[in-house]
Amino acid sequence: MPRFTLLSVFSLGLIALLASAGCGNSRRGGGSRSRGADSGAPTPIDGADTSVTDPDAGATGDAGEDAAPPRTCTSDFTDCDGSCVDIYTDIDHCGACGNFCEGDEYCEGGTCIDPGPGCASPRTTCGDSCVDTRSDLGHCGGCYNSCDGGEACRSGSCVSTCTPSCGGAECGDDGCGGSCGGCGSGETCTPSRYCEAVPTTGVGESCATAMPITSSASFIFAGHAADHTPFSCGTSTVRPDVVYVYTAPRGGDVTVTADSVGGEDTMLAVYDASSCGSADELVCSDDASGTVGGVGSSVTFFAASGQRYYLVVAPYEEPSAPAETITLTVSSPAAP
């Protein structure tokens, strides 16, 4: 077979409770602080590093923890150790991160101020506490009016401290405790926050029912019915194909290799659209050097962050030949 390998390849944050003095003290304390389809799905091999996501899992449309983008503070708040705070009113970060107010001082305009005796203006008595309703999370604008998580009290009003980050995502966490949207019936939200159909039959038989893969999967070609054609790097294979879908965690070069201990003759192609048509093929490999017997497959292509790519693997062996265990390995772009 021909050998043909292509390379494509005011930032301020979440306010703390203002301290009380005189008529009761409810401010935070404690500790020292320093100021300042059919049943023919590929058969997995026991003990193999599959790293394959169960395509039937998570059909509720909720993204996993990895899907949440990092919290981004709005322009009026500052990120102090992962929390969005207002350095103009926060007693633990008054004027700058880590600059805390001592004793009964409160923070106003980024400066720690000694309130003097009693609960004098601008502070207000709320129950047993002496608070500043202009900036107190639990008494914002009035006694016992609490702000929600991810909010701060600014001039007596609860405001968001976080900037939602969806960036074209279809579902999943927006980084601020909200959602970028939900998936429809029969769909699941992928870690990259895209909605994908959950295959119920013929798993791995086509690009429409491709099995998710993150790093590697071991399987046996057995019981498959669908045969994907054509491949640009060779004639159609004898046995039907297996299809995986890979979502790039970041942009960069990705290498995919299909190999086996016994030297199974394979063909491998990568497509950038679920139709997996000839026009969608990015790269194709028939016989690749560095594989067992030089008859395995290996491709390298450039992947865009968050983009899905469909990996179609097919063996040449006759159906009567013993089924080999194929290992499909994906090397993702290195993290910066």
Beta strands, then each sheet from edge to edge (+ up, - down):
strand 1: 43-44
strand 2: 78-80
strand 3: 83-85
strand 4: 106-108
strand 5: 111-113
strand 6: 124-126
strand 7: 129-131
strand 8: 151-154
strand 9: 157-160
strand 10: 187-189
strand 11: 195-197
strand 12: 211-212
strand 13: 216-220
strand 14: 242-247
strand 15: 252-259
strand 16: 266-271
strand 17: 281-285
strand 18: 297-303
strand 19: 308-315
strand 20: 325-331
sheet 1: 1+ 13- 20+ 15- 18+
sheet 2: 2+ 3-
sheet 3: 4+ 5-
sheet 4: 6+ 7-
sheet 5: 8+ 9-
sheet 6: 10+ 11-
sheet 7: 12+ 14+ 19- 16+ 17-
end
